Amino acid sequence: MAIQQNVEERISSRLFTGELWLEIADDLIAAFRMNALEAKALRENRIARLVAALPFLAGCEDAGRTAVAHLGTYLLSVRDTKRWFCATPEDGSSILERLRLGASFKGGDKDILQRGMSLLALNMISDYKRDLAEDAALGKYNPLGAGDFKFEETVEELEWAIAKRPCDEMDEIINAGEMPLSYWVEG
């Protein structure tokens, strides 16, 4: 028990560095038994890096555990189990609803958390817009196509949430001006 506590204290007390990102990514690469191409894609995926960085940037308790759990959920949403994470009409209640499984944080700066989740949602709604025609042809639910969200209004709200709390460390990973990135399912 003392060894595990020391590991968690060591991880949660560190800033989110490139070295820490690679440590977390490599652990998930091993856990998901990724091949070399998948491993490279994960290490370079800025959305995945933001998912892992967010609890550290916000100063959350159990930041390491939260980062690994949220990144694991993200990976499940883009791999063989992704059909379980596709948008559904129930996600139409809020642009952040589909992200809720990766939005549980213990403590931390609420504005930083909102900023990070808004960046993730901005990328997601950009994907919805990009996929409108394909989803319609496939008969696949798309919240924009269903009229659950108005693209311009939702983007404006998300950009406002991002702009109200500057965070240089987050901008080094990814920023709103780089959207749409279509990195949600990279790799």
N, C-alpha and C positions, 0 to 999 in steps of 0.2 A: 504493500500500500504506500509506504514512504517513497519507494522508487517511482511509482506512477505519479505521485504528487510532485516530486521533484521535476519530472519530465514536463508535466503540465505547467508548473511555475516557470520553467526555463522557456517554454514555447510562448506562454502568454505574456511574458515580460519583454519579449523581443519586438522590435519594430518589424513591419512587414518589408523585408528586404528581398532582393532577387534570389539570394541564397535560401531564404525561408520558403519563397515560392517554389523553388526547385525541389526542396525537401518534401513539401506537401504534395506537389505534383508527382514526384517519384514514388511516394507511398501509394497514391491513388493509381498510378500506372501499374504498380505491382499488384495491388488489390484487384484491379479490373483485368489483369493479365493482358495488357495492351501490347501489340506488336510495335516494332520500331517506328513505323509510319504514324500510328495512333499516338504514340508517346511524344513524338516530335510535334504533332498537331496540338496536343494538350499543352505542352510547354510554351508554345507560341500563341495560344488562344487568350486574347486579352479579356474576353468576357469571363472565361474560367478564372483568370487571374484576379479579376475584380471580385468575383464571388468569394474567393479565398481571402482576399485582402480586406474586405469590408469589416469584419468583426475586429480586426487589428486596427484599422484606420479609425474606427469609432471608439476604440478603447474598451471593448466589451470584456466582461468576465468570460473565462473559458474560451478565449478567442481561437486557440488552436483547435479545440474540439469542434467548435462551431464551424470553423473554416472547412475542416475535413468533412463534416456531416453535410454542409451545404454544397460543397463541391461534389460529393458523392451523389447527392440528389440531382444536381445539374447533369452529371455524367449519365445517370439513369435516364434523364429526359432526352438525351441525344443519341443513345445507343440502341441496342436491340429492344429495350423496354420503352422506347419513346412513345409508342401508341398509347400508353397509359397516361401520358402527360400532354397529349394534344389538347388544344383549346376546345372547350365545350360551352354550350349556352350558359351554364352556371358561372362561367368566368366573365360574363358580360356585366356583372354587377360593379366591377372596378377593374381598371387596367392592371392593378397590382394583385388581383385575386389569383391568377395563375402562378404567381411567384411566391405565394404564401408558405409553401413547404420549405423555402429557403429564406424565410424572413423572420425566423425566431432568434432573437438575440437577448442575451442576459446583460442588462445595463447598456452602457455606451451612449455616445452622443447621438441623440435622436435625429438631429439635423443631418449629420453625416450619414446615418443609416437611411434616411429618406432620400438623400442625394444619390447614394449608391443604388438603391432600389429603383429610383426614377431613371437612372442611366440604363439599368437592365430593362426596364419597361419601355424606354425609348427605343432600344434596339429591337425589342420584341414587336412593338407596333410597326416599326419599319419593316420587319419581316412579314407581318400581316399584310401590309400594303404591297410589298413585292410579290406576295403569293396570291393576291386577289383573283387574278384570272385563272391560274392553275387550280386553286381551291374550288372555284366555281365550276370549272370543267369536271373536276373529280367529285363534285357534290359534297365537298368537305367543309365543315363549319369554319368560318372565318369571322371573328367579331366585327371587323370593319365591313365585310360584305353583308353581315346580318344587321348592320346599322346600330350595333351596341355602342360603338364609339365613333366620334367624328375625328378623323385623322388630325386635321389642323388644330382643332381645339385641344385635343389630348396632348399633342406634341407641345403646344404652347404651355399647358399646365405642367408637363414634365420638365420642360426647359426652365420654367420659373422655379420649380423646386430644386433644380440643380444649381441655378445661378444664385439663389438666396444664401447658399453656404459654400463659399469657395473652399477648395481642398486641392492644393498643389500635388500632394502625393497621389490622389485619385486621378487627377488629370494626367499624370505621368503614365498611368496604366491605360486610361481611355478617357475621352471627353466627349461632350455632347456634339461638338462640331465635327466629329468623325463619323457620326451616324448618317445613313444606315451602314452598318458594317457587315451585316449578314454573317456574323461570327457565331450566332446562336448554335448552329449545328456544324461548325467547322470541324473538319477532320474526319 
